[in-house]
Amino acid sequence: MGTEKIEGISLNLTKMYTDISQALERNLGTNKIKGMSLNFTNIREVNVSVTAFMQMTRLRFLNIKNAYVSQGPDILPSELSWLSWHGYASKSLPINFQGERLVSLKLKNSRIIQLWKGSKILGKLKYINLSHSHKLIRTPDFSGTPNLVRLVLEECTSLVEINFSVGDLKKLLVLNLKNCINLKTLPRSIGLENLEVLILSGCSKLKVFPEIEEEMNHLSELYLEATALSEVPESVEKLSGVNVINLSSCKNLESLPKSIVRLKCLKTLNVSKCSKLKNLPDELGFLAGLEGLHCDDTPIEMMPSTISLLKNLKHLTLRRCNALAFQREDMGLAFSNLSGLCSLTMLDIGGCNISDGGILCNLGFLPSLMELNLGGNTFTNISAASISGLTRLKVLQLIGCSRLEHFPELPRAIEEVHADECTSLKSIHQLAKYPTLRRLSLSECHQFHDASLVDALWSNMLKVNNISSISICLSDFDLALSSRK
């Protein structure tokens, strides 16, 4: 902070902020002041008189940031339309503050316990942000704020109660309660017809999601990860426009409602780390718009037979789903018809205890697949027919396949092979023939004792490779070769 130039005007910010600080401490403000901003680069203690704003009757804009204030004001001007005070020191807004012109209220990291008591008529208020106000216990009555469009209470860690009136905010677009770790309940029902984003992530004591009374077809994103929910209500089907539902790390979630398959606009469904979720709805394939399905670290035993109907699915992740017995013959039928996933570009089945055969025989029927993760599995080989048919495959992950002895025949378009910790791997010479291969990673592959194999591969790659950058990483020889043509 010092002297700055803005369009030819020289501003001495140090002097300006000193003058503002003195005005707040000594009650030097006048009714000529319409806007005030005090924004230090580093936190600085500022003494604010309880009557500092008494004479600033026409103040409309107030912004204070990085100023440590031990006590808040007893009076705020009634003309204020924009109030942003980082670290606001009082337990509530001044009792006599009417706020009839207030449009935006931003009190992040404040010491607010309750914003106001009873009902307060704030007809112009559109934005409230009390994020990281760790002493906030309950929200106020919102019945006097019918035009509120954004309510952000992220990481208000003492918050235990949301006033029921929040469910009647018909113009609300965003409700963010992320990491309100002591929040146990929400209103029994909600009818936020214009809500677009609802964030309840990290509300680890929240056990019940409210019933959805009315159609909420504007909601596009629903984040419920790391909550204590054991179920999602059937009324979720009233979220007809939702694009994203994130339920990851919901440790108590045992099932998904059947009605979820009626969400025709749903593009991303994430149930990763739901440690009690053993099954997905049989009719999952009716989610015609689904593009991403993420089920990592779940005890899912069987994929829905309708999965082949997901013609728009692009990403499917099943990493460390050990209960999926991919190697069984009947699993080939249950996981069946991967060939129906004609748009799939990324498949992650790493760490699924896959042995030889089974699902590996079906991989050749994924015409759009570009990235495949088979790492951490127990197979000894991959059939040529399984991989070579993936004509668009560019990235193959085999990290930690400790029993893999030989590379399979790869598609000609392959660009990257990551085979670190493949401790049984015996040969790499066949990789030299792929003209687009630009990265090969083989660290901790202990079977290689002769660096001449790597040298030969490197020489061949330089001869046949037509791209600008190639590299080989092999930690056993403390070797990392790279070249830019």
Disulfide bonds with the S-S distance in Angstrom:
none
